[in-house]
Amino acid sequence: MPIFSYSAVKRDGTAAEGEREAENEKTLAAALRQQGLLLVRAQSSKTHAGFKNLLVLLENLFGRVRPIGLVEKMFFSRNLSIMVRAGFPLTKALDALAEESSHPRFKKIIADATNSVIKGASFADSLRPHERVFGELFINMIAVGETTGKLALVLTLLARQIKKDRDLRRRVQSALIYPAIIVLALTGVGVLMMLYVIPSLSQTIKELGVPLPWTTQLVIAISDILVNYTLFVGAAALLASFAAWRLVKTSRGARVFDAISLRLPIFGPLIKKYNLARLSRTLSYLITAGIPIVRSLEITASVVGNTFFRQALKDASRDIQQGSALHTIFSRHTKLFPPLVIQMIGVGEETGKSASLLLRLALFFEEEVGNTTKNFSTIIEPLLMIVIGIIVAFFAVSMLQPIYSSLGNIQ
């Protein structure tokens, strides 16, 4: 059986560490529970000690610049929920989690929040100075959990929300890796051809003394520019990339980018399903936590990434105060919300089960995102092959046509 290195917490809130042989983490947690210990983290200690020390050293060196990811926040929410549910005082639970955190900056943030709670501030107010790390959704749900006495439930919901958000992002990112690699490889091959292959061919073609078609002239002109002004072209490309990135960060640029992305043949439906999944689950959890619908819509608007979905939610938070139903407001945005969403929300408003129906919608769209990403490579590969074939044919025809013309003149 494997040997696990574990970190646990005693009933009085003090931390405990050790090693124990167990079949799996579940068996280990049950054995520790009989000794009055609550398992926080376990890791199979098969790693060589020297390699483990190297990992610790690298973690200390780069931990301060490494961003605080969703994994850290997910484990923090889940473990804090378990400890609060078990009856641990909040400050002792936070102390234990700060001690067990492997991220130096996150450790400091938890310690700062603990000190604020000790001085009399609420847990939510203690996290507000770190809103850039936790987000508005996290802090507002914590505030509701403290007010209603359902902090453990809220922390569990947050852990599920973060896990689902992480899973969705990973699915979309993994689906985009393949086409991104193909495009980068194609760009690299094209640049190398322009720098090394085309110059030698162009010199031969010019010596033939035949009229050059416009395609050949275009290829030769691009090659000459890249060869003679390599540094300037590289700097211009970097500058253009930076300018495009800054433009997308502006409200008008983001709106244009989001409008184009929603209209893309294959990526558009995936982006729409991704935003609908995040929107539905976030709104469901906020309603479950007891946050008023107007505030829930405002918080959800800050979570979704697409500008048009964000604006639709802001409009809904405004119009719903004037007596409009949510499904009626969403029906004005038929390009964003399909009939299924509008009908399910309408049923939820009529039956008083909006949270559960929104959660069903989230599960549906998460499954749709999963199915789309599974088949993404099958869908995109033929299209990429067609594009590559067109580009290769363009180069081949452009460079070989003058040679065939010269052979015809010789005959």
Backbone torsions as a table, in degrees:
resi	resn	phi	psi	omega
1	MET	NA	146.9	179.8
2	PRO	-70.8	153.3	176.4
3	ILE	-101.3	128.4	-177.5
4	PHE	-105.6	133.6	165.7
5	SER	-88.4	125.8	-173.6
6	TYR	-127.1	157.0	170.6
7	SER	-123.4	132.3	-176.9
8	ALA	-139.4	172.1	-179.9
9	VAL	-128.9	134.5	177.2
10	LYS	-81.5	171.4	-178.9
11	ARG	-61.9	-29.6	-179.6
12	ASP	-84.8	2.0	176.2
13	GLY	95.2	-5.7	179.4
14	THR	-77.8	149.6	-177.4
15	ALA	-86.5	152.8	177.9
16	ALA	-141.0	141.6	178.8
17	GLU	-131.0	159.1	178.5
18	GLY	173.8	-173.5	176.8
19	GLU	-128.5	145.2	-177.3
20	ARG	-154.3	143.8	177.5
21	GLU	-85.9	131.0	-179.3
22	ALA	-156.5	158.9	179.9
23	GLU	-68.8	-42.8	-179.5
24	ASN	-157.0	-178.3	-177.8
25	GLU	-65.4	-35.7	-179.6
26	LYS	-63.8	-43.3	177.9
27	THR	-64.9	-40.3	178.9
28	LEU	-62.4	-44.4	-180.0
29	ALA	-62.0	-40.3	179.5
30	ALA	-65.9	-40.7	179.9
31	ALA	-66.4	-40.7	179.0
32	LEU	-68.7	-34.3	179.7
33	ARG	-61.9	-34.0	178.1
34	GLN	-67.5	-22.5	178.0
35	GLN	-94.5	7.7	179.7
36	GLY	79.9	22.8	179.7
37	LEU	-114.3	141.9	177.0
38	LEU	-107.0	117.4	-177.0
39	LEU	-67.9	129.7	177.1
40	VAL	-104.9	-46.1	-178.3
41	ARG	-151.4	142.7	178.5
42	ALA	-137.8	145.0	179.5
43	GLN	-146.8	132.1	178.7
44	SER	-66.0	123.5	-173.3
45	SER	-92.2	57.1	175.1
46	LYS	-92.1	-12.4	-177.1
47	THR	-71.1	138.3	178.5
48	HIS	-61.4	141.9	-174.4
49	ALA	-60.6	-41.2	-179.9
50	GLY	-64.1	-41.9	178.4
51	PHE	-66.1	-37.1	179.1
52	LYS	-64.5	-41.2	177.6
53	ASN	-63.5	-37.2	177.5
54	LEU	-64.0	-41.3	178.5
55	LEU	-63.0	-40.3	178.4
56	VAL	-63.4	-42.1	179.0
57	LEU	-62.5	-45.5	179.0
58	LEU	-64.2	-36.6	179.1
59	GLU	-63.9	-40.4	179.0
60	ASN	-67.9	-34.7	-178.4
61	LEU	-71.5	-43.6	-173.0
62	PHE	-105.0	-3.9	-176.9
63	GLY	-64.2	-31.5	-176.0
64	ARG	-74.2	-24.3	178.3
65	VAL	-99.4	-13.6	179.5
66	ARG	-71.2	130.8	179.7
67	PRO	-66.2	152.8	177.3
68	ILE	-80.7	109.8	-173.4
69	GLY	-86.6	-179.9	179.9
70	LEU	-67.5	-27.8	-178.3
71	VAL	-63.9	-45.3	179.5
72	GLU	-60.5	-44.3	-179.1
73	LYS	-69.3	-33.5	178.7
74	MET	-66.2	-48.2	178.9
75	PHE	-64.6	-37.4	178.2
76	PHE	-60.7	-47.9	-179.1
77	SER	-64.9	-45.4	-176.8
78	ARG	-65.8	-47.4	-178.0
79	ASN	-68.7	-37.6	177.8
80	LEU	-66.3	-36.7	176.9
81	SER	-61.6	-44.5	179.9
82	ILE	-62.1	-42.8	-176.7
83	MET	-71.8	-39.7	176.9
84	VAL	-65.1	-41.0	178.9
85	ARG	-64.4	-31.4	179.7
86	ALA	-79.4	-5.2	175.8
87	GLY	97.5	13.1	178.6
88	PHE	-73.6	140.7	171.8
89	PRO	-60.2	145.0	-174.5
90	LEU	-59.6	-43.5	-176.9
91	THR	-65.3	-39.4	179.2
92	LYS	-69.5	-37.2	177.4
93	ALA	-64.4	-42.1	178.9
94	LEU	-66.4	-38.6	177.3
95	ASP	-59.9	-44.5	-179.1
96	ALA	-64.2	-41.3	-179.6
97	LEU	-69.3	-36.4	176.7
98	ALA	-64.3	-39.7	-179.8
99	GLU	-67.2	-34.3	-176.5
100	GLU	-86.8	-12.9	-178.1
101	SER	-67.3	135.8	179.7
102	SER	-93.5	-3.1	-179.2
103	HIS	-101.3	114.3	-174.9
104	PRO	-55.8	-43.7	-177.2
105	ARG	-70.3	-39.3	178.6
106	PHE	-67.4	-35.8	175.9
107	LYS	-58.8	-43.8	-179.3
108	LYS	-67.2	-38.7	179.1
109	ILE	-62.7	-43.9	178.6
110	ILE	-63.8	-40.7	178.8
111	ALA	-63.5	-41.7	177.7
112	ASP	-62.2	-42.6	178.7
113	ALA	-63.9	-38.7	179.0
114	THR	-62.7	-43.5	179.1
115	ASN	-62.9	-38.3	178.4
116	SER	-65.7	-40.1	178.4
117	VAL	-64.9	-40.4	178.7
118	ILE	-62.1	-34.9	-179.7
119	LYS	-78.4	-3.1	175.0
120	GLY	112.8	-3.6	179.2
121	ALA	-77.5	154.6	175.6
122	SER	-72.1	162.4	-179.4
123	PHE	-63.1	-41.3	179.8
124	ALA	-63.7	-44.8	178.9
125	ASP	-65.4	-29.9	178.0
126	SER	-69.5	-26.2	180.0
127	LEU	-89.4	-15.4	-175.5
128	ARG	-60.8	-35.5	176.2
129	PRO	-62.9	-15.0	-179.0
130	HIS	-115.2	37.1	-177.6
131	GLU	-64.4	-29.2	179.1
132	ARG	-65.5	-26.1	179.2
133	VAL	-85.9	-48.0	-173.6
134	PHE	-88.9	-33.4	-179.0
135	GLY	92.0	158.0	-177.8
136	GLU	-66.0	-38.3	-179.8
137	LEU	-59.0	-49.2	-177.5
138	PHE	-59.0	-49.5	-174.3
139	ILE	-68.4	-41.1	-180.0
140	ASN	-66.6	-37.3	177.8
141	MET	-69.0	-36.1	175.3
142	ILE	-61.8	-42.5	179.8
143	ALA	-61.0	-42.8	178.3
144	VAL	-66.5	-40.3	178.9
145	GLY	-61.5	-39.2	177.7
146	GLU	-68.3	-40.4	-177.5
147	THR	-67.1	-40.7	-175.9
148	THR	-90.8	-5.8	-177.7
149	GLY	76.2	21.1	-179.1
150	LYS	-118.1	43.1	-176.1
151	LEU	-63.2	-41.5	-179.5
152	ALA	-61.9	-43.3	179.0
153	LEU	-63.2	-44.3	-179.2
154	VAL	-63.1	-41.9	178.8
155	LEU	-64.2	-37.1	176.3
156	THR	-64.3	-44.2	177.9
157	LEU	-62.2	-40.1	179.0
158	LEU	-65.0	-40.6	178.2
159	ALA	-62.1	-40.9	177.9
160	ARG	-66.4	-41.9	-179.9
161	GLN	-61.5	-45.3	-179.2
162	ILE	-65.4	-40.7	179.8
163	LYS	-64.0	-44.5	179.5
164	LYS	-64.9	-39.5	178.4
165	ASP	-63.1	-42.4	178.6
166	ARG	-64.1	-43.7	179.6
167	ASP	-62.4	-41.8	179.4
168	LEU	-63.1	-45.4	-179.6
169	ARG	-61.5	-42.4	-178.9
170	ARG	-65.0	-37.5	178.4
171	ARG	-64.1	-45.9	-178.8
172	VAL	-67.5	-42.6	-179.6
173	GLN	-63.8	-42.4	179.8
174	SER	-65.5	-32.6	178.0
175	ALA	-69.8	-29.3	-177.3
176	LEU	-88.2	-12.2	-176.9
177	ILE	-64.7	-45.6	-175.7
178	TYR	-60.7	-54.4	178.3
179	PRO	-62.5	-32.8	179.0
180	ALA	-64.8	-41.8	179.1
181	ILE	-64.6	-41.9	-179.9
182	ILE	-62.7	-44.2	-179.3
183	VAL	-64.4	-43.0	179.3
184	LEU	-64.2	-42.7	179.2
185	ALA	-64.1	-42.0	179.2
186	LEU	-63.6	-41.3	177.8
187	THR	-63.2	-43.8	179.1
188	GLY	-62.3	-43.7	178.5
189	VAL	-63.9	-41.1	179.0
190	GLY	-62.2	-42.6	179.3
191	VAL	-64.8	-42.6	178.7
192	LEU	-63.0	-39.7	177.2
193	MET	-63.1	-42.0	-179.5
194	MET	-65.4	-33.0	-176.5
195	LEU	-84.3	-32.0	-170.6
196	TYR	-122.3	-35.6	-175.2
197	VAL	-87.9	-51.2	-175.0
198	ILE	-61.5	-40.6	-179.9
199	PRO	-57.0	-42.5	-179.9
200	SER	-69.0	-38.9	177.6
201	LEU	-68.2	-39.2	-177.4
202	SER	-65.0	-36.0	177.9
203	GLN	-63.8	-40.9	178.4
204	THR	-65.9	-41.9	-178.1
205	ILE	-66.2	-39.8	179.7
206	LYS	-64.4	-33.5	-179.6
207	GLU	-71.3	-16.4	179.6
208	LEU	-71.1	-26.1	177.3
209	GLY	72.2	29.7	178.9
210	VAL	-107.5	154.4	176.9
211	PRO	-61.9	134.5	-178.1
212	LEU	-97.0	131.2	175.4
213	PRO	-66.2	163.3	-175.5
214	TRP	-64.1	-30.9	178.9
215	THR	-65.3	-42.3	178.7
216	THR	-65.5	-42.1	178.2
217	GLN	-61.5	-38.7	179.5
218	LEU	-64.8	-47.1	-179.4
219	VAL	-62.2	-44.4	-179.8
220	ILE	-65.0	-39.6	179.9
221	ALA	-64.5	-43.7	178.4
222	ILE	-63.0	-42.3	179.3
223	SER	-62.2	-43.8	179.7
224	ASP	-61.5	-40.9	179.7
225	ILE	-64.0	-44.3	-179.2
226	LEU	-65.8	-38.4	-178.5
227	VAL	-71.3	-43.7	-174.0
228	ASN	-82.8	-24.5	-176.0
229	TYR	-130.9	47.8	-175.3
230	THR	-59.4	-48.3	-177.9
231	LEU	-64.9	-40.8	-179.3
232	PHE	-66.7	-40.9	178.9
233	VAL	-65.3	-42.2	178.3
234	GLY	-62.4	-44.5	178.7
235	ALA	-64.6	-39.8	178.4
236	ALA	-64.4	-38.3	178.8
237	ALA	-65.1	-43.3	177.8
238	LEU	-64.0	-43.0	179.6
239	LEU	-63.7	-41.2	178.6
240	ALA	-65.4	-38.8	178.1
241	SER	-64.2	-43.4	178.9
242	PHE	-64.8	-41.4	179.0
243	ALA	-64.1	-40.2	178.2
244	ALA	-65.2	-40.6	178.7
245	TRP	-63.3	-42.3	178.8
246	ARG	-67.8	-35.7	179.7
247	LEU	-65.8	-40.1	179.3
248	VAL	-65.5	-26.7	179.4
249	LYS	-73.6	-19.9	177.4
250	THR	-78.2	159.6	-177.5
251	SER	-64.6	-43.1	-179.6
252	ARG	-69.0	-42.5	179.2
253	GLY	-64.2	-41.5	178.2
254	ALA	-63.8	-36.8	179.5
255	ARG	-65.8	-42.5	178.3
256	VAL	-64.8	-45.3	-179.5
257	PHE	-61.9	-44.6	-179.9
258	ASP	-66.6	-35.8	177.9
259	ALA	-64.8	-41.4	179.1
260	ILE	-67.9	-42.6	-177.0
261	SER	-64.7	-34.8	178.8
262	LEU	-71.3	-20.2	-178.3
263	ARG	-97.4	-2.7	178.7
264	LEU	-66.0	141.1	-172.9
265	PRO	-57.0	-47.2	-175.7
266	ILE	-102.6	-40.3	-176.0
267	PHE	-75.0	-30.5	-177.7
268	GLY	-56.9	-54.1	178.0
269	PRO	-59.6	-36.1	178.6
270	LEU	-65.6	-42.9	178.3
271	ILE	-62.8	-40.7	-179.9
272	LYS	-64.5	-45.5	179.3
273	LYS	-64.2	-38.4	179.1
274	TYR	-62.0	-46.4	179.5
275	ASN	-67.7	-38.3	178.0
276	LEU	-65.2	-37.1	178.4
277	ALA	-65.5	-46.5	179.4
278	ARG	-65.5	-42.1	-179.2
279	LEU	-61.3	-48.3	-175.9
280	SER	-64.9	-46.1	-177.7
281	ARG	-67.8	-43.1	-179.8
282	THR	-61.8	-47.3	-179.4
283	LEU	-64.3	-37.3	178.1
284	SER	-62.9	-45.9	-178.7
285	TYR	-68.2	-36.5	178.7
286	LEU	-65.7	-41.8	177.7
287	ILE	-66.1	-40.6	178.2
288	THR	-61.8	-37.0	-179.7
289	ALA	-72.8	-10.8	177.6
290	GLY	94.5	14.0	178.0
291	ILE	-78.9	133.6	179.5
292	PRO	-54.6	149.4	-172.7
293	ILE	-60.9	-37.3	-179.9
294	VAL	-63.3	-47.9	179.3
295	ARG	-67.2	-35.8	178.6
296	SER	-61.6	-41.6	179.0
297	LEU	-66.4	-38.4	178.8
298	GLU	-65.3	-42.4	179.9
299	ILE	-67.8	-42.1	179.3
300	THR	-62.3	-35.2	177.8
301	ALA	-61.5	-32.1	179.4
302	SER	-78.8	-13.1	-177.5
303	VAL	-91.1	-43.3	-176.6
304	VAL	-67.9	147.8	-174.5
305	GLY	-91.1	-27.1	-175.1
306	ASN	-79.6	135.0	-176.3
307	THR	-61.2	-39.9	-175.6
308	PHE	-71.7	-39.2	174.4
309	PHE	-64.8	-39.3	179.4
310	ARG	-62.9	-43.0	-180.0
311	GLN	-67.2	-37.7	178.4
312	ALA	-63.2	-38.6	178.9
313	LEU	-70.6	-37.6	177.2
314	LYS	-65.4	-41.1	176.2
315	ASP	-62.2	-39.4	-179.7
316	ALA	-65.7	-40.7	179.5
317	SER	-65.3	-28.0	177.6
318	ARG	-80.9	-46.8	-174.6
319	ASP	-73.5	-27.1	-178.0
320	ILE	-69.2	-23.3	176.2
321	GLN	-71.8	-18.1	179.3
322	GLN	-94.1	8.8	174.9
323	GLY	99.9	0.8	179.4
324	SER	-77.0	146.2	176.5
325	ALA	-79.6	150.8	-176.1
326	LEU	-64.4	-41.4	-178.7
327	HIS	-67.8	-29.3	176.1
328	THR	-68.5	-39.9	179.3
329	ILE	-65.9	-44.0	-179.6
330	PHE	-67.4	-26.4	-179.7
331	SER	-67.4	-15.2	175.7
332	ARG	-76.7	-13.0	-178.1
333	HIS	-117.4	65.1	-175.1
334	THR	-66.8	-23.3	179.0
335	LYS	-75.5	-18.1	179.7
336	LEU	-101.4	-42.5	-174.5
337	PHE	-110.6	112.7	178.6
338	PRO	-68.7	164.6	-179.1
339	PRO	-55.2	-34.3	179.8
340	LEU	-58.3	-44.9	-179.3
341	VAL	-64.3	-45.5	-177.8
342	ILE	-63.8	-42.6	-179.4
343	GLN	-67.8	-42.8	-179.5
344	MET	-65.2	-40.9	178.4
345	ILE	-66.2	-38.6	177.2
346	GLY	-61.9	-43.0	177.6
347	VAL	-64.2	-40.6	179.0
348	GLY	-63.1	-38.1	178.0
349	GLU	-68.7	-36.1	-179.3
350	GLU	-73.2	-35.2	-175.8
351	THR	-97.2	-7.8	-177.9
352	GLY	75.7	21.4	-179.3
353	LYS	-119.6	42.2	-177.0
354	SER	-60.9	-42.2	-176.0
355	ALA	-62.6	-46.6	-177.3
356	SER	-67.9	-38.0	179.6
357	LEU	-71.9	-35.0	174.6
358	LEU	-65.0	-36.5	177.3
359	LEU	-65.9	-37.4	176.0
360	ARG	-64.3	-39.6	176.4
361	LEU	-62.4	-41.3	179.2
362	ALA	-61.5	-45.0	179.0
363	LEU	-62.2	-39.4	-179.8
364	PHE	-63.8	-48.8	-176.9
365	PHE	-73.0	-30.2	174.3
366	GLU	-64.5	-39.2	176.1
367	GLU	-66.7	-38.5	177.9
368	GLU	-63.6	-41.3	176.6
369	VAL	-62.0	-42.3	178.6
370	GLY	-62.0	-44.3	179.3
371	ASN	-65.3	-39.7	180.0
372	THR	-65.3	-43.9	-178.8
373	THR	-69.3	-30.9	177.6
374	LYS	-63.9	-39.4	-177.9
375	ASN	-93.7	6.6	-172.4
376	PHE	-64.6	-45.0	-178.8
377	SER	-64.5	-35.3	178.2
378	THR	-65.8	-35.3	-178.7
379	ILE	-77.8	-43.5	-171.1
380	ILE	-80.9	-26.7	-176.0
381	GLU	-60.5	-47.7	178.2
382	PRO	-60.9	-37.3	179.4
383	LEU	-65.1	-42.3	178.8
384	LEU	-64.8	-38.6	178.4
385	MET	-63.3	-39.0	178.2
386	ILE	-64.0	-45.0	179.5
387	VAL	-62.4	-45.0	179.6
388	ILE	-62.7	-41.2	178.8
389	GLY	-62.0	-40.8	178.9
390	ILE	-64.0	-43.1	-179.2
391	ILE	-66.1	-44.3	179.3
392	VAL	-62.9	-42.3	179.3
393	ALA	-63.6	-37.9	178.8
394	PHE	-61.7	-46.8	179.0
395	PHE	-63.8	-44.6	-176.4
396	ALA	-63.4	-47.9	-179.1
397	VAL	-64.6	-41.4	-177.8
398	SER	-62.2	-38.7	-175.3
399	MET	-91.2	-25.3	-177.8
400	LEU	-91.8	-23.5	-177.5
401	GLN	-59.6	-44.8	177.8
402	PRO	-62.1	-34.6	-180.0
403	ILE	-65.7	-45.7	178.1
404	TYR	-63.7	-35.6	178.1
405	SER	-64.2	-41.5	179.0
406	SER	-66.1	-36.4	176.7
407	LEU	-65.7	-36.3	177.5
408	GLY	-66.6	-37.3	178.4
409	ASN	-66.9	-34.3	179.3
410	ILE	-64.8	-41.5	178.6
411	GLN	-64.7	NA	NA
